[in-house]
């Protein structure tokens, strides 16, 4: 079964459960930061590329513990390399800009009080909204251009945890997550270049 068919089944299942079983629907906004890199057999000696991540979400409560939470995020990803060659330092950066849609199954820990820790897991689907770019810095000179041969879609898994702080109206939300890309971004399939991202988000749910 290929990844796209599996992803479609997950989306249909989550949507069906949400519409048929949701007891309470909330929404909100999140802003934060990515620490992006890449993984794969052909990747080594990488450094994190920082980037922005932010967007909105809806939460469909299926009870007091289980929540289905789809999100729509703008997410800056990529990777950095840095090395010395002929007494010169060179820095290479890949830059990717995505609209990303993760869909989580979220487990709320049933604790008393307004502080609610949670754990979540689910797939993400992403599509590039700009051309992939590279930036090469050598001895104070910078070269930037389109990065060719890179797929404009991505798919993977996300898992993480967070804390919700209840207010008189709404709640403050914080979460930390790791996104494991499962799509090889090389269009020719000759090298394993997969996204790998740590994300920290802070927001408000109404």
NUVEXVEX-151852 format. One line per 2 residues: for each residue x negated, y negated, z negated of N, C-alpha, C. Coordinates in steps of 0.1 Angstrom, whole numbers, always signed. Each point is the difference from the previous one (the first is absolute). Layout:
// NUVEXVEX-151852
X Y Z X Y Z X Y Z | ...
// end
This chain:
// NUVEXVEX-151852
-9 +12 +0 +9 -12 +0 -9 -12 +0 | +2 -10 +10 -9 -11 +0 +4 -11 -10
-10 -9 -2 +2 -10 -10 +12 -9 +2 | +3 -4 +13 +11 -9 +3 +14 +7 -4
+1 +13 +4 +12 +7 -3 +2 +1 -15 | -11 +4 -7 +1 +1 -15 +4 -14 -6
-6 -10 +5 +3 -14 -5 +15 -3 +2 | +5 +3 +12 +14 -3 +3 +9 +8 -9
-3 +12 -3 +8 +8 -10 +0 -7 -14 | -11 -4 -4 -1 -7 -13 +8 -12 -1
-1 -8 +11 +8 -13 +1 +15 +3 -1 | +5 +10 +8 +14 +4 +0 +5 +5 -13
-9 +8 -7 +4 +5 -13 +1 -11 -10 | -10 -9 +0 +0 -11 -10 +12 -9 +2
+3 -3 +13 +11 -9 +3 +14 +7 -4 | +1 +13 +2 +12 +7 -3 +2 +0 -15
-10 +3 -7 +1 +0 -15 +3 -13 -6 | -6 -11 +6 +2 -13 -5 +14 -5 +2
+5 +2 +12 +14 -4 +3 +11 +7 -8 | -3 +13 -2 +11 +9 -6 -1 +0 -15
-12 -2 -6 -1 +2 -14 -4 -12 -8 | -4 -11 +7 -5 -12 -8 +11 -5 -9
-4 -2 -13 +9 -6 -10 -3 -15 -1 | -12 -5 +3 -3 -14 -2 -11 -3 +11
+2 -12 +6 -9 -4 +11 -6 -14 -5 | -13 +0 +0 -7 -13 -3 -10 -2 +11
-6 -12 -1 -10 -4 +10 -10 -10 -6 | -10 -3 +8 -10 -9 -5 -11 -3 +10
-10 -7 -5 -12 -4 +8 -12 +4 -8 | -11 +3 +8 -13 +3 -6 -11 -6 +8
-10 -5 -7 -12 -5 +6 -12 +6 -7 | -11 +2 +8 -12 +5 -6 -12 +2 +9
-9 +9 -3 -12 +1 +7 -3 +14 +4 | -6 +2 +12 -6 +13 +4 -15 +1 -2
-5 +11 -4 -14 +3 +1 +0 +12 +10 | -3 -4 +12 +1 +10 +12 -13 +5 +4
+0 +13 +4 -11 +7 +5 +5 +10 +10 | -9 +10 +4 +4 +11 +9 -6 +13 -5
+6 +11 +4 -5 +13 -4 +0 +9 +13 | -7 +11 -1 -1 +9 +11 -14 +5 +1
-1 +11 +8 -13 +6 +2 -11 -9 +6 | +4 -10 +8 -9 -9 +6 -2 -13 -7
+5 -1 -12 -1 -12 -8 -10 +2 -12 | -9 -10 -2 -9 +1 -11 -5 -14 -4
-4 -2 -12 -7 -13 -4 +9 -12 +2 | +13 +1 -3 +9 -11 +3 +1 -9 -13
+4 -12 +3 +3 -10 -11 +15 -4 +2 | +6 -4 -12 +14 -4 +1 +1 -14 +7
+11 +0 +8 +4 -13 +6 +13 -5 -8 | -1 -12 -5 +12 -5 -7 +10 -6 +10
+12 +1 -4 +11 -5 +9 +13 -3 -8 | +9 -7 +7 +13 -3 -6 +10 +11 +2
+9 +2 -10 +11 +9 +2 +12 -6 -7 | +11 +0 +7 +12 -5 -6 +13 +2 +8
+11 -1 -7 +13 +2 +7 +11 +2 -9 | +10 +7 +5 +12 +2 -8 +4 +15 -2
+9 +3 -9 +4 +14 -3 +14 +0 -4 | +6 +12 +1 +13 +4 -6 -2 +12 -8
+8 +1 -11 -1 +11 -9 +14 +6 -2 | +2 +13 +4 +13 +6 -1 -1 +10 -12
+6 -3 -11 +0 +8 -12 +9 +12 +2 | -5 +12 -2 +8 +13 +0 +3 +5 -14
-2 -9 -9 +2 +3 -14 -9 -8 -9 | -3 +4 -12 -9 -8 -8 -14 +3 +2
-3 +10 +7 -14 +5 +2 -5 -1 +14 | +8 +4 +10 -5 +1 +14 +5 -12 +8
-9 -6 +7 +3 -11 +9 -6 +3 +14 | +7 -3 +10 -5 -1 +14 -3 -14 +3
-13 -3 +4 -4 -14 +2 -7 -1 +14 | +7 -5 +10 -7 -4 +12 -5 -14 -1
-12 -3 +7 -6 -13 +0 -3 -4 +15 | -1 -13 +2 -6 -5 +13 -11 -10 -4
-12 +3 +4 -12 -7 -4 -8 -5 +12 | -6 -12 -2 -11 -4 +9 -13 +4 -7
-8 +8 +7 -12 +6 -6 -12 -2 +8 | -10 -6 -5 -13 -2 +7 -10 +11 -4
-4 +8 +9 -9 +11 -3 -13 -1 +9 | -9 +10 -2 -12 +0 +8 -11 +7 -8
-12 -4 +3 -12 +5 -7 -12 -8 +3 | -10 +1 -9 -13 -7 +2 -12 +9 -1
-10 -3 +8 -13 +7 -1 -11 -11 -1 | -10 +3 -7 -12 -9 -2 -13 +7 +0
-10 -4 +7 -12 +7 +1 -12 -9 +4 | -12 +5 -2 -12 -8 +4 -6 +7 +13
-4 -8 +10 -6 +5 +12 -10 -10 +5 | -13 +4 +1 -10 -9 +5 -1 -13 -8
+1 +2 -13 -1 -11 -10 +12 -10 +1 | +10 +4 +7 +12 -8 +1 +12 +7 -6
+9 -7 -7 +12 +5 -6 +11 -1 +10 | +7 +11 +3 +12 -1 +8 +12 +5 -7
+11 -6 +2 +13 +3 -6 +11 +2 +11 | +6 +11 -1 +11 +4 +10 +13 +1 -7
+10 -7 +4 +14 +1 -6 +10 +4 +11 | +8 +10 -4 +12 +3 +8 +12 -7 -6
+9 -6 +8 +12 -7 -6 +13 +5 +7 | +9 +5 -9 +13 +5 +5 +11 -8 -8
+10 -4 +8 +12 -6 -7 +13 +8 +4 | +7 +5 -11 +11 +8 +2 +13 -5 -6
+11 +4 +6 +13 +0 -8 +1 +14 -4 | +1 +2 -13 +0 +14 -6 +13 +2 -8
+6 +12 +2 +12 +4 -7 -2 +13 -8 | -3 -2 -13 -1 +12 -8 +14 +3 -6
+3 +13 -2 +12 +4 -6 -3 +9 -12 | +3 -4 -12 -4 +7 -12 +11 +7 -7
-3 +11 -6 +8 +6 -11 -7 -4 -13 | +7 -8 -8 -6 -6 -12 +7 +6 -12
-9 +3 -10 +5 +6 -12 -2 -10 -11 | +11 -4 -7 -1 -9 -11 -1 +7 -13
-10 -3 -8 -1 +7 -13 +11 -5 -9 | +8 +9 -6 +12 -4 -7 -4 -5 -15
-6 -11 -1 -4 -6 -13 +9 -11 -4 | +2 -1 -13 +8 -11 -5 -7 -13 +1
+8 -11 +1 -7 -13 +1 +0 -5 +15 | -6 -12 +2 +0 -6 +13 -12 +3 +8
-9 +7 -5 -12 +4 +7 +2 +14 +6 | -1 +2 +13 +3 +13 +6 -11 +4 +9
-9 +9 -4 -10 +5 +9 +6 +9 +11 | -7 +2 +11 +6 +8 +11 -12 +6 +8
+3 +11 +7 -8 +6 +9 +7 +2 +13 | -7 -1 +12 +7 +1 +13 -9 +7 +10
+7 +5 +10 -7 +8 +11 +9 -1 +12 | -6 -1 +12 +7 +0 +12 -8 -2 +12
+6 +1 +12 -7 -3 +13 +0 -15 +3 | -9 -4 +9 +1 -13 +5 -2 +1 +16
+6 -10 +6 +0 -1 +15 -5 -14 +3 | -9 -2 +9 -5 -14 +3 -2 -2 +15
+2 -12 +4 -2 -4 +14 -8 -13 +0 | -11 -1 +8 -8 -11 +1 +7 -12 +7
-1 -12 -6 +7 -11 +6 -10 -10 +6 | -12 +3 +0 -11 -8 +7 -10 +10 +6
-8 -4 +9 -10 +9 +5 -10 +3 -11 | -5 +12 +0 -11 +3 -9 -12 -8 +4
-8 -5 -10 -12 -8 +3 -12 +5 -8 | -12 -3 +5 -12 +2 -7 -8 -13 -1
-7 -1 -11 -9 -12 -2 -14 +5 -4 | -10 -4 +8 -14 +4 -2 -8 -12 -4
-7 +0 -12 -8 -11 -4 -15 +5 +0 | -8 -7 +7 -15 +3 +0 -8 -13 -1
-7 +0 -11 -10 -12 -2 +8 -13 +2 | +11 -2 -6 +8 -12 +0 +8 -2 +13
-1 +9 +9 +8 -1 +13 +12 +9 -2 | +12 -4 +5 +12 +8 -1 +6 +2 +13
+3 +13 +3 +7 +4 +12 +13 +6 -3 | +11 -4 +6 +13 +6 -3 +8 +2 +13
+6 +12 +1 +7 +3 +12 +11 +11 -3 | +8 +4 +10 +9 +11 -2 -7 +13 -1
+6 +8 -8 -5 +14 -3 +8 +9 +9 | -6 +6 +10 +8 +8 +10 +0 +15 -5
+10 +7 +6 +1 +14 -3 +6 +4 -13 | +7 -10 -7 +6 +2 -13 +15 +1 +1
+6 +10 -6 +15 +2 +0 +7 -11 -7 | +12 -4 +5 +7 -11 -7 +10 +5 -10
+0 +13 -3 +9 +6 -10 -8 +8 -10 | +6 +1 -12 -7 +7 -11 +11 +7 -8
-4 +11 -6 +9 +8 -9 -9 +6 -11 | +6 +1 -12 -8 +5 -11 +9 +2 -12
-7 +3 -12 +7 +2 -12 -5 -11 -10 | +9 -4 -9 -3 -10 -11 +4 +6 -13
-8 -1 -10 +4 +3 -14 -6 -10 -9 | +7 -2 -11 -5 -9 -10 +9 -1 -12
-2 -11 -8 +8 -2 -12 +2 -15 -2 | +9 -3 -9 +2 -14 -3 +8 -2 -14
+2 -12 -3 +7 -4 -12 +11 -11 +4 | +12 +2 -5 +10 -10 +2 +3 -7 -14
+0 -13 +0 +3 -8 -12 +14 -6 +1 | +9 +4 -8 +14 -5 +1 +1 -14 -5
+8 -9 +7 +3 -13 -4 +15 -2 -2 | +4 -12 -4 +14 -2 -2 +7 +2 +14
-6 -5 +10 +4 +2 +14 -11 +6 +8 | +2 +12 +5 -10 +6 +8 -12 +6 -8
-11 +2 +7 -12 +6 -7 -12 -4 +8 | -11 +0 -8 -14 -2 +6 -5 +14 +3
-6 +2 +12 -5 +13 +4 -14 -1 +3 | -8 +11 -3 -14 +1 +4 -2 +14 +3
-8 +2 +11 -4 +14 +3 -14 +1 +7 | -6 +11 -2 -13 +3 +7 +2 +13 +7
-5 +0 +13 +3 +12 +8 -12 +3 +9 | +0 +12 +5 -11 +4 +10 +7 +6 +12
-4 -5 +12 +6 +4 +12 -10 +9 +8 | +3 +12 +3 -9 +9 +7 +5 +2 +14
-7 -6 +9 +4 +1 +14 -2 +14 +6 | +9 +5 +7 +0 +13 +6 -2 +0 +15
+1 -12 +6 -1 -2 +14 -15 -4 +4 | -5 +8 +10 -13 -4 +5 +2 -12 +10
-6 -11 -3 +3 -12 +7 -7 -1 +14 | -10 +8 +2 -7 +1 +13 +10 +6 +10
+3 -8 +11 +9 +5 +10 -4 +12 +7 | -13 +2 +2 -6 +11 +7 -1 +12 -9
+2 -1 -13 -1 +11 -9 -14 +5 -2 | -10 -7 +3 -14 +4 +0 -6 -2 -14
+5 -8 -8 -5 -3 -13 +11 -1 -10 | -3 +3 -13 +10 -1 -11 -1 -14 -6
+9 -8 +3 +0 -14 -6 +14 -2 -6 | +1 +2 -13 +13 +0 -7 +0 -11 -11
+11 -7 -1 +1 -10 -10 +0 +5 -14 | -6 -7 -9 -1 +4 -14 +1 -13 -8
+11 -2 -8 +2 -14 -6 +5 +1 -14 | -6 -8 -9 +5 -2 -13 +7 -13 +0
+12 -1 -6 +9 -12 +0 +5 -3 -14 | +0 -13 -3 +4 -5 -13 +11 -11 +3
+12 +3 -5 +11 -9 +3 +7 -5 -12 | +5 -13 +0 +7 -6 -11 +12 -7 +6
+12 +1 -7 +11 -6 +6 +12 -1 -9 | +12 -3 +6 +12 -2 -8 +11 +8 +7
+8 +7 -9 +12 +7 +5 +12 -6 -6 | +10 -3 +9 +12 -7 -4 +12 +9 +0
// end
